[in-house]
Amino acid sequence: MADSGRIFHFLHNKAKWVASLDPEQKRLLQLEIDTLDVSWLAYLKDDITSKEFLELKQFLDREKIQGKKVFPPPEDIYSWYVVISLILWIPSCSPNPAIIVPLHCNK
C-alpha cells in the first residue's frame, strides 16, 4: 500500500484497531494511543503490539511499582516525535519534497 494510502486507511480505522486490542494491550499502549499521530501509528502499530514491546512496557510498569525511577518520564518518551515532525515538516511541504515522511502538510 502506498504511504499516503496506508495513513489514510489507518486514519479511518484507528478506533477499530484500538477496539481490537485486548484490555491489557490497551492499558499498556495508552500512551502510544494518546500521543502518537495516526501518521506514525500507521507504521508503528505492528511494532508496538509485538510481544517484545509489550514485555518492555510490562517491565517498565513493574519498575515504577517498585518505586524505581524510569527515565524519560512518560510525557517525554515520544518527544522525538515532535522534534522529528518539526524537522521534517518543511522539506515535506516544499513543492519538490526532498524526502517523503508520514506527515500531513496543510498548505
C-alpha positions as CSV (number, residue, x, y, z in Angstrom):
1,M,0.0,0.0,0.0
2,A,1.3,3.5,-0.9
3,D,2.4,5.6,2.1
4,S,-0.5,8.1,1.8
5,G,-2.9,5.1,1.4
6,R,-1.6,3.4,4.5
7,I,-2.0,6.6,6.5
8,F,-5.5,7.3,5.1
9,H,-6.6,3.8,5.8
10,F,-5.4,3.8,9.3
11,L,-6.8,7.3,9.9
12,H,-10.2,5.9,9.3
13,N,-9.6,2.7,11.2
14,K,-7.7,3.8,14.3
15,A,-10.8,3.3,16.5
16,K,-11.3,-0.2,15.0
17,W,-7.6,-1.0,15.7
18,V,-7.9,0.2,19.3
19,A,-11.0,-1.9,19.8
20,S,-9.2,-4.9,18.5
21,L,-6.6,-4.7,21.4
22,D,-7.3,-6.7,24.5
23,P,-7.7,-4.8,27.8
24,E,-4.1,-5.4,28.8
25,Q,-2.7,-4.2,25.5
26,K,-4.9,-1.1,25.7
27,R,-3.6,-0.3,29.2
28,L,0.0,-0.8,28.2
29,L,-0.3,1.1,25.0
30,Q,-2.5,4.0,26.3
31,L,0.5,6.4,26.0
32,E,1.1,5.5,22.3
33,I,-2.6,5.6,21.5
34,D,-3.0,9.1,23.1
35,T,0.3,10.5,21.9
36,L,1.3,9.3,18.5
37,D,-0.4,10.7,15.4
38,V,-2.1,8.3,13.1
39,S,0.6,9.1,10.5
40,W,3.1,7.4,12.9
41,L,0.8,4.7,14.3
42,A,0.1,3.5,10.8
43,Y,3.7,2.5,10.6
44,L,4.4,1.5,14.2
45,K,1.2,-0.4,15.1
46,D,2.8,-3.8,14.4
47,D,5.9,-3.0,16.4
48,I,4.1,-1.6,19.4
49,T,1.9,-4.6,19.6
50,S,4.8,-7.0,19.3
51,K,5.5,-9.4,22.2
52,E,8.8,-7.7,22.9
53,F,7.4,-4.2,23.1
54,L,4.6,-5.2,25.4
55,E,7.1,-7.1,27.6
56,L,9.2,-3.9,27.8
57,K,6.1,-1.9,28.8
58,Q,5.3,-4.5,31.5
59,F,8.9,-4.3,32.8
60,L,8.7,-0.6,33.0
61,D,5.4,-0.8,34.9
62,R,7.0,-3.2,37.4
63,E,9.9,-0.9,37.9
64,K,7.6,2.0,38.6
65,I,5.5,0.0,41.0
66,Q,8.7,-0.9,42.9
67,G,9.4,2.8,43.2
68,K,12.3,2.9,40.8
69,K,12.8,6.0,38.6
70,V,12.2,5.4,35.0
71,F,13.7,7.8,32.5
72,P,12.5,9.6,30.5
73,P,9.2,10.4,32.2
74,P,6.1,9.2,30.3
75,E,5.3,12.7,29.0
76,D,8.8,12.9,27.3
77,I,9.0,9.4,25.9
78,Y,7.7,10.5,22.5
79,S,9.4,13.9,22.4
80,W,11.3,12.6,19.4
81,Y,8.0,12.6,17.5
82,V,7.6,16.3,18.0
83,V,11.2,17.1,17.1
84,I,11.2,14.9,14.0
85,S,7.9,16.2,12.9
86,L,9.1,19.8,13.1
87,I,12.4,19.0,11.3
88,L,10.8,17.0,8.5
89,W,7.7,19.2,8.0
90,I,9.4,21.9,6.0
91,P,11.1,19.6,3.3
92,S,7.9,17.5,3.1
93,C,5.8,20.6,2.3
94,S,8.1,22.1,-0.3
95,P,7.0,22.0,-4.0
96,N,9.6,19.3,-4.7
97,P,9.9,17.4,-1.4
98,A,13.4,16.1,-0.7
99,I,12.1,13.4,1.4
100,I,8.7,11.7,2.0
101,V,7.7,11.4,5.6
102,P,4.5,10.1,7.1
103,L,3.2,13.5,8.0
104,H,0.4,15.7,6.7
105,C,1.1,19.1,5.2
106,N,-1.6,21.8,5.4
107,K,-0.7,24.3,2.7
